[in-house]
């Protein structure tokens, strides 16, 4: 399972031409946006 995930990540990086650092920032921003949406719609009623 982990090897499959590594292969998918390498494919994604090669298609977009990004580095590990960029992937980390994308994941951080995705989590931040998702967290803010959850807060807005479920907690802040």
C-alpha positions in Angstrom: 0.0 0.0 0.0 2.8 2.4 0.9 4.7 1.6 -2.3 1.6 2.3 -4.4 1.2 5.7 -2.7 4.8 6.5 -3.3 4.4 5.7 -7.0 1.3 7.8 -7.3 3.1 10.7 -5.6 6.1 10.4 -7.9 3.7 10.3 -10.9 1.9 13.4 -9.7 5.2 15.3 -9.1 6.5 14.4 -12.5 3.3 15.4 -14.3 3.2 18.8 -12.6 7.0 19.3 -12.4 7.0 20.1 -8.7 9.3 19.3 -5.9 8.7 17.5 -2.5 8.6 21.0 -0.9 5.8 22.1 -3.2 3.8 19.0 -2.6 4.1 19.6 1.2 2.8 23.2 0.7 -0.1 22.0 -1.4 -1.0 19.4 1.3 -0.8 22.1 4.0 -3.0 24.5 2.1 -5.5 21.8 1.2 -5.8 20.9 4.9 -6.1 24.5 5.9 -8.9 25.2 3.5 -10.7 21.9 4.4 -10.4 22.8 8.1 -11.8 26.3 7.6 -14.7 24.9 5.6 -15.5 22.4 8.3 -15.3 25.1 10.9 -17.5 27.4 8.9 -20.3 24.9 8.1 -20.3 22.7 11.1 -18.9 24.4 14.1 -19.7 28.1 13.5 -23.5 27.8 13.3 
